[in-house]
Amino acid sequence: MQNNVIYLIRHSIPIYEMIDGRRVMYGPDALLTEEGKQKARKLGEEILALEGKPFDFIYSSPLRRAHETAYILAEQMGLNAVISVNDLRDTDSIWGGTPMDVLMEVGNAGHIFDDPRTHETLSEIAERMTNAFNQITSSHEGQLIGIVSHGDPLRLLYNRIRYPHTVIPPYPQLVNELTLDMAQGIRLEISPKGENQFSKNV
């Protein structure tokens, strides 16, 4: 039996709209900027160089910024398809269209998940992300897999993989546990015995 190697990848840079001279939070249909597309291609090159082979499968959130990132990776890897999984989506919320300075103020205060504009709890996101991850990994023994999702869902998944039997920490601590920029991934190797080993970000 061989180890599974999984890359947990945050989508690349989306287009932010401007309203009244202020940059606002993107919505679910946001596409990637040209810089975002380039960064996604660069990430694909780095993973190919590290692994010496392409992904066997790529899974993605259905939201456009994630799916476009995954599609660029798939093209580089010579894959014909990206497998969309709804449970890999971003947090259910109505923050789209909110000025970024307002969102950052709420986030820096640690109140994103106390705010009525956020419609899922940390536990709910962690549960669906963990379920999706377990289904994916159980289907691909000994294969190289890419999973493209979003910042907070990936932080929660990372926490549940590393500390499955502990209480989910407050949001600011989650952010500090895993720093994952856009178009960046973290490598996870899982042994047949279920032992997990994370490598540095790529």
C-alpha positions in Angstrom: 0.0 0.0 0.0 1.3 3.4 -1.0 1.0 6.8 0.7 -1.6 9.3 -0.5 -0.3 12.8 -1.4 -2.8 15.6 -1.3 -2.3 19.2 -2.1 -4.8 21.5 -0.3 -4.8 24.6 -2.6 -6.4 28.0 -2.1 -7.8 29.6 -5.3 -5.9 32.3 -7.1 -6.5 36.0 -7.2 -10.0 37.0 -8.2 -11.2 40.3 -9.7 -12.3 42.8 -7.0 -14.9 45.3 -8.1 -14.8 49.0 -7.1 -17.9 50.8 -5.8 -17.7 54.5 -5.1 -13.9 54.3 -5.2 -13.8 51.5 -2.6 -12.7 47.9 -3.3 -15.5 45.5 -2.4 -15.6 41.8 -1.6 -16.1 39.6 -4.6 -19.1 37.3 -5.1 -19.4 33.6 -6.1 -19.0 34.4 -9.8 -15.8 36.4 -9.6 -13.2 35.4 -12.2 -9.4 35.4 -11.9 -7.3 38.4 -12.8 -4.5 38.0 -15.3 -2.1 37.9 -12.4 -4.2 35.3 -10.8 -4.1 33.1 -13.9 -0.3 33.5 -14.0 0.1 32.6 -10.3 -2.1 29.5 -10.9 0.2 28.4 -13.7 3.3 29.0 -11.6 1.8 26.9 -8.8 1.2 24.0 -11.3 4.8 24.3 -12.5 6.1 24.1 -8.9 4.0 21.1 -8.0 5.1 19.3 -11.2 8.7 20.0 -10.3 8.4 18.8 -6.7 6.5 15.6 -7.5 8.0 14.7 -10.9 4.5 13.8 -12.1 1.1 15.4 -12.6 -2.0 15.1 -10.4 -4.0 12.0 -10.9 -7.2 13.9 -10.1 -8.2 17.5 -9.3 -11.2 18.3 -7.1 -12.6 21.8 -6.7 -15.1 24.0 -5.1 -17.8 24.9 -7.7 -17.3 28.7 -7.2 -15.8 30.2 -10.3 -12.5 31.5 -8.8 -11.7 28.1 -7.4 -12.9 26.2 -10.5 -10.9 28.4 -12.8 -7.8 27.9 -10.7 -8.3 24.1 -10.8 -8.9 24.2 -14.6 -5.6 25.9 -15.2 -3.9 23.3 -13.0 -5.7 20.5 -14.9 -4.5 21.9 -18.3 -0.9 22.0 -17.0 -1.2 18.4 -15.7 -2.7 17.1 -18.9 -6.1 16.2 -17.2 -9.3 16.5 -19.1 -11.6 17.3 -16.2 -12.0 19.0 -12.9 -14.3 17.2 -10.4 -16.6 19.7 -8.7 -17.6 19.0 -5.1 -20.2 21.3 -3.5 -18.9 20.7 0.0 -15.6 22.3 -0.9 -17.3 25.7 -1.4 -16.5 28.9 0.5 -18.4 29.9 3.6 -22.1 30.6 3.0 -22.4 34.3 3.6 -23.6 37.6 2.1 -20.3 39.5 2.4 -20.2 39.9 -1.4 -20.3 43.7 -2.2 -19.2 44.7 1.3 -16.3 47.2 1.2 -13.1 45.4 2.0 -12.1 47.8 4.8 -15.3 46.9 6.6 -14.7 43.2 6.1 -11.1 43.5 7.3 -12.2 45.4 10.4 -14.7 42.7 11.4 -12.2 39.9 10.5 -9.3 41.5 12.5 -11.6 41.8 15.5 -12.3 38.0 15.2 -16.1 38.5 14.6 -16.6 37.1 11.1 -18.5 34.1 12.5 -20.4 36.2 15.0 -21.8 38.5 12.3 -25.3 37.9 10.8 -23.8 38.2 7.3 -22.1 34.8 7.9 -24.6 32.0 7.6 -22.5 29.0 8.7 -20.7 28.2 11.9 -17.1 27.0 12.1 -18.3 23.6 13.1 -20.6 23.3 10.1 -17.9 24.2 7.6 -15.4 21.9 9.3 -17.9 19.0 9.1 -18.6 19.3 5.4 -15.0 19.9 4.5 -13.9 16.9 6.5 -16.6 14.7 5.0 -15.6 15.8 1.4 -11.9 15.2 2.2 -12.5 11.7 3.6 -14.6 10.7 0.6 -11.9 11.9 -1.8 -9.0 10.3 0.0 -10.7 7.0 0.5 -11.3 6.8 -3.2 -7.7 7.3 -4.3 -5.2 5.1 -2.5 -1.6 5.9 -3.4 -2.5 8.7 -5.8 -1.5 12.4 -6.2 -4.6 14.6 -5.7 -5.2 18.3 -5.9 -8.1 19.9 -3.8 -8.9 23.5 -4.6 -11.0 25.4 -2.1 -11.0 28.6 -0.1 -9.2 30.2 2.8 -11.4 29.7 5.8 -12.7 26.2 4.7 -9.1 25.1 4.2 -8.0 26.4 7.6 -10.8 24.5 9.2 -9.9 21.3 7.3 -6.3 21.7 8.3 -7.3 22.1 11.9 -9.5 19.0 11.8 -6.8 16.9 10.2 -4.2 17.9 12.7 -6.4 18.1 15.8 -9.4 15.9 15.2 -10.3 15.4 18.8 -10.1 19.0 20.1 -12.5 21.8 20.1 -12.3 24.1 17.1 -10.4 27.2 18.3 -11.5 30.8 17.9 -11.3 32.3 14.4 -8.1 34.4 15.0 -6.3 31.3 16.1 -7.4 29.4 13.0 -6.0 32.1 10.9 -2.6 31.9 12.7 -2.5 28.1 12.5 -2.4 28.1 8.7 -1.2 31.0 6.5 -2.2 30.1 3.0 -2.0 32.9 0.3 -4.0 32.8 -2.8 -2.6 30.4 -5.4 -0.7 28.6 -2.7 -1.0 25.0 -1.5 0.2 22.8 1.3 1.3 19.3 0.8 -0.1 16.5 2.9 1.1 12.9 2.9 -1.0 10.2 4.4 0.4 6.8 5.2 -1.7 3.6 5.0 -1.8 3.6 8.8 -3.5 7.0 8.7 -0.5 9.0 9.8 -0.5 12.6 8.5 2.5 14.6 7.6 2.2 18.2 6.3 5.1 19.8 4.3 5.8 23.5 3.8 3.6 25.6 1.6 4.2 25.8 -2.2 
